[in-house]
């Protein structure tokens, strides 16, 4: 599919192209735990240069290849395509930079929106962030009590940067 994808359509595996507008926050406390079941994610990067990232992801039983452009504020170009899970696993095992990013994602509804909470494992264990996709950067939204400090523009929290500098190596957590 070629064309502008509305918010919420990216990641559907239909080859959608468009812009991702996303805000990212640290998670505080445990009030979010147990609200919904999580999905195991394994993802790796074929490219982590600042101007573009190329990601391979296995999410539950599905797999995707995603290309993202440079972020300007909370917005960046994103192109995502479904791929066979066996191909994704082969790329994760043989081609992707190390370490592989491992996490459990929880999609938690709150006030008419869905927050994606990522609880990282492996080299990034201990890091928990929540992301919210928006239709425009200035869009208002309600925050659950477990949402902490915003880290949208902080590059070290980008998943692609957690490969070169995993959370376990941070001195100033």
NORNORFEN-V972381 format. One line per field, one symbol per residue. psi: psi as a letter, one per 40 degrees, with the letter a starting at -180 (. if undefined). A space follows every 50 residues. Layout:
# NORNORFEN-V972381
psi = ???
This chain:
# NORNORFEN-V972381
psi = hhihhiiedieeeefiiaihhhihiihiaeddhediiihhihiihdhfid diihihhhhbeiiihhhiahhhbeiiihhhhhihdddddddddddiiiii hhihhhhhhhfeihhhhhhiabeehehhihihhididehiiihidehahh fdehdeehddeeddgideehdf.
